[in-house]
Amino acid sequence: MNRVFIVHGWASSPEDAWFPWLKIELEKNGCLVEVLSLPEPKRPAPDAWIAAIQDAVGTVDVDTYFVSHSLGCRATALFLQSRAEGEVAGGAVFVAGSFLPPKAPHPHPLAEEVRAKWKEHSVEPEGLAAHLKRLIAIYCEDDPWVSFENAAFSKNILGATLIVETGKGHFRGKHDGILELPSARDAVESLMCKD
């Protein structure tokens, strides 16, 4: 049975945005789906988030899939690249993945503290590729928080298949009104259909 783990981002939760909708959609296809609740989402710490993913997922295999949003993409990548030799996930969908330094300061009062912690943990393309069969990245050109340069990084450096959306901002529920994300559902399903 395919297992899918949905990983939220900074200052988010399992109930936010399109995560509940996606869970229901994937369960219709017989997937076992868990939307993770990561610790202290307003003050995310990389080690704590990676440990929480480890506790939920355990060992990954080709029937393990991830759908991650924003900073959750970085946490998922760090988790995957730290797997034991031979552990390979079937695929991942990164939505608005944040990998490159931002162009402008973030207005959140804890932004610099949070960014400093995450900067200490580098995503290693070779390490990620060794533990992930396929990657699809979804970005929006008008995202106010994650620069579109991350799309090129995901495609050219991480080897992702790129999907570009319009008018969806940062794909958030409250701020962008995105409560359903068919492109993420379709991306996961396409990963599962490939050998």
C-alpha positions in Angstrom: 0.0 0.0 0.0 1.3 3.5 -0.9 2.0 5.7 2.1 1.8 9.5 1.7 3.0 12.0 4.2 1.9 15.6 3.9 4.4 18.0 5.5 3.3 21.5 6.3 5.5 24.6 6.4 6.4 27.4 8.8 3.5 28.7 10.9 1.1 26.1 9.4 -0.7 23.1 10.6 -2.4 19.9 9.4 -5.7 21.7 9.2 -4.4 24.5 7.0 -4.8 25.2 3.3 -5.3 22.3 0.9 -3.8 19.6 3.2 -7.2 18.1 4.5 -8.6 18.2 0.9 -5.5 16.4 -0.4 -5.7 13.7 2.3 -9.3 12.9 1.4 -8.5 12.9 -2.4 -5.6 10.5 -2.0 -7.4 8.2 0.4 -10.1 7.7 -2.3 -7.3 6.0 -4.3 -6.5 3.6 -1.5 -3.5 5.5 -0.1 -2.6 5.5 3.6 -2.2 9.3 4.2 -0.9 11.2 7.2 -0.7 14.9 7.6 2.1 15.5 9.9 2.0 17.9 12.8 5.4 19.4 13.3 6.6 20.8 16.6 6.5 24.6 17.3 5.5 25.6 13.7 5.8 29.3 14.5 9.4 28.7 15.6 10.5 25.8 13.4 13.8 24.1 14.4 15.4 21.8 11.7 16.5 19.1 14.1 13.1 18.9 15.7 11.3 18.8 12.4 13.5 16.1 10.9 13.1 14.0 14.1 9.3 14.4 13.9 9.3 13.3 10.3 11.5 10.3 11.3 9.1 9.3 14.1 6.1 9.4 11.8 7.7 7.8 8.7 10.2 5.3 10.0 11.9 3.5 7.1 11.2 4.7 3.6 10.7 2.5 0.6 9.4 2.8 -3.0 5.8 2.9 -1.7 6.6 6.0 0.5 5.6 9.4 -0.9 5.8 13.0 0.4 3.8 16.1 -0.4 5.5 19.1 1.3 4.9 22.8 1.4 7.3 25.7 1.7 9.8 25.1 4.6 8.4 21.6 4.9 10.0 20.8 1.5 13.4 21.7 3.0 12.7 19.5 6.1 11.6 16.6 3.9 14.7 16.9 1.7 17.0 17.0 4.8 15.2 13.9 6.2 15.5 12.0 3.0 19.2 12.8 2.4 19.9 11.4 5.9 18.4 8.0 5.2 20.5 4.8 5.4 22.0 3.5 2.2 19.3 1.6 0.2 16.4 3.5 1.6 14.7 5.1 -1.4 11.3 6.8 -1.4 9.0 6.5 -4.4 8.7 10.2 -4.9 8.0 13.6 -3.5 6.0 16.7 -4.6 7.4 19.9 -3.3 5.0 22.9 -3.3 6.6 26.3 -3.1 9.8 24.7 -1.8 12.1 27.2 0.0 15.8 26.4 -0.7 17.5 29.6 -1.7 18.1 32.7 0.5 15.3 35.2 0.3 15.7 38.4 -1.6 14.2 40.6 1.1 13.8 40.5 4.9 10.8 38.7 6.2 8.5 40.8 8.5 8.0 38.0 11.0 9.8 39.0 14.3 11.5 35.6 14.6 12.4 35.4 10.9 16.2 36.0 11.3 16.5 33.5 14.2 14.6 30.8 12.2 16.5 31.4 9.0 19.9 31.2 10.9 19.0 27.8 12.2 18.0 26.4 8.8 21.0 27.9 7.1 23.2 25.5 9.1 21.5 22.6 7.3 22.3 22.3 3.6 20.2 20.3 1.1 22.7 18.2 -0.8 21.4 17.3 -4.3 23.3 14.1 -4.6 22.2 13.0 -1.1 18.6 13.7 -1.9 18.8 12.0 -5.3 20.2 8.9 -3.7 17.1 8.4 -1.5 14.3 9.7 -3.9 13.3 8.1 -7.1 11.3 11.1 -8.6 10.6 14.7 -7.6 7.9 17.1 -8.9 8.1 20.8 -7.9 5.1 23.2 -8.0 5.7 26.9 -7.9 3.8 30.1 -8.6 5.4 33.1 -10.2 3.6 35.6 -8.0 4.6 33.9 -4.7 5.3 36.8 -2.2 7.5 34.7 0.1 9.5 32.2 -2.0 11.3 33.6 -5.0 10.7 32.0 -8.3 14.5 31.3 -8.5 13.7 28.3 -6.3 11.8 26.8 -9.3 15.0 26.8 -11.4 17.0 25.4 -8.5 14.5 22.6 -8.0 14.5 21.8 -11.7 18.2 22.3 -12.6 19.9 21.3 -9.3 17.5 18.9 -7.6 16.3 17.3 -10.9 12.6 18.0 -10.4 9.9 18.0 -13.0 8.5 21.5 -12.8 4.9 22.7 -12.7 4.2 26.4 -12.8 0.9 27.7 -11.4 -0.5 31.2 -11.7 -2.5 33.3 -9.3 -2.0 31.0 -6.3 0.6 33.1 -4.3 2.2 30.9 -1.7 -0.5 28.3 -1.9 -1.8 29.1 1.6 -5.4 28.8 2.8 -6.0 31.9 4.8 -4.0 34.3 2.8 -4.3 32.9 -0.7 -7.6 31.1 -0.5 -6.1 27.9 -1.8 -8.2 25.1 -0.2 -7.8 22.6 -3.0 -4.7 21.9 -5.1 -5.5 19.5 -8.0 -1.9 19.9 -9.4 -0.5 18.4 -6.2 -3.0 15.5 -6.3 -2.3 14.8 -9.9 1.5 15.0 -9.4 1.4 12.4 -6.6 -0.8 10.1 -8.7 1.6 10.4 -11.6 4.5 9.5 -9.4 2.7 6.4 -8.3 1.9 5.3 -11.9 5.6 5.3 -13.0 7.9 2.3 -12.6 
